[in-house]
Amino acid sequence: RAAIPVPKGFCKNLCHRHQLFINFQDLGWHKWVIAPKGFMANYCHGDCPFSMTTYLNSSNYAFMQALMHMADPKVPKAVCIPTKLSPISMLYQDNDKNVILRHYEDMVVDECGC
Amino acid sequence: AWGQTSEFQDYDFLQFLGLEKAPSPHRFQPVPRILRKIIRAREAAAASGASQDLCYVKELGVRGNLLRLLPDQGFFLNTQKPSQDGSCLQKVLYFNLSAIKEKGKLTMALLTLDLGPRSYYNLQPELVVALSVVQDRGLWGRSHPKLGRLLAQLSVPGPQGSLQFNLQGVVKDWNRNRLKNLDLYLQILVKEDRYSRVNVQLENPCDRLIGSLHASLLVVTLNPKHCHSSSRKR
């Protein structure tokens, strides 16, 4: 469920983070997952036009690629990717009465950039 | 709703999470205090945006990305009043290690014996706690197992809350031999002293122990595939 609206004045088709929440209840996982209640399946999507590159949290090479795309359209455009990720921990129980805390790195997209 | 859309393959998501299939436990297990403490600290840190190295369990002081708390599924061998030699509790502790499948590095195996609430007021007799490896189970539940090496023996004054034993070496052996379970033999003796003599008349410490004894094994593993070395990050 995309929950957070895009800030006002922000052009929607530019590169930014899209929030999406997977509710474990929807999956029927609430019967074995103790915490958390759901999972943030955020993703990055949007354009990286050359004129905006310097504003869209871009890397240097994204700027160069956007510049080269301007000069030669065969060069692909710069793309919108995660630039900051955070881990999640899941507390759940298995069929053997074990209670398990498992950690997964780089699971949640916090920030996007070109 | 996500769950019902055919496109969402929760099977793939489970595989990705390292799970073969969705567990279907009959009922919820109580969440052990230590795991509750860890996940709450992590949720608070995540909410505050603090960066975390979740491959290091600071509450335990070890590296690890997977913590499992295995309940004891053993049984009492015999419960008797303190005999002449003071022995009052003999129990086989049994932990099913088959859940530990992947190659991760074992960084901790901590046995916690909860002997019941601390009692500061009515001094209980001193206890001698002896923990051994079971070499041969014998007739499961009906005959006395054949014991292997003694892992630990310590004397504690009265019910002391909880005792902890580092079983990393033992569990590593188990893992190395791909044995699927961990059998331990626990014996608790009641030491006679002038207090206990009096107390034994009033209250049988064995009953109290058997009623409140709770054992669990916390196993921490680190899977390098899921945890990049912090140095590389640096």
Interface residues (C-beta under 8 A of the other chain):
Chain A: I22 N23 Q25 D26 L27 G28 W29 K31 W32 I34 A35 P36 S86 P87 I88 S89 M90 L91 Y92 Q93 D94 N95 D96 K97 N98 V99 I100 L101 R102 H103 Y104 E105
Chain B: A1 W2 G3 Q4 F8 D10 F13 L17 G18 A22 P23 S24 P25 F28 Q29 V31 P32 L35 I38 I39 R42 E43 A46 S51 Q52 L54 C55 N65 L66 L67 R68 L69 L70 P71 Q73 N96 S98 A99 H226 C227 H228
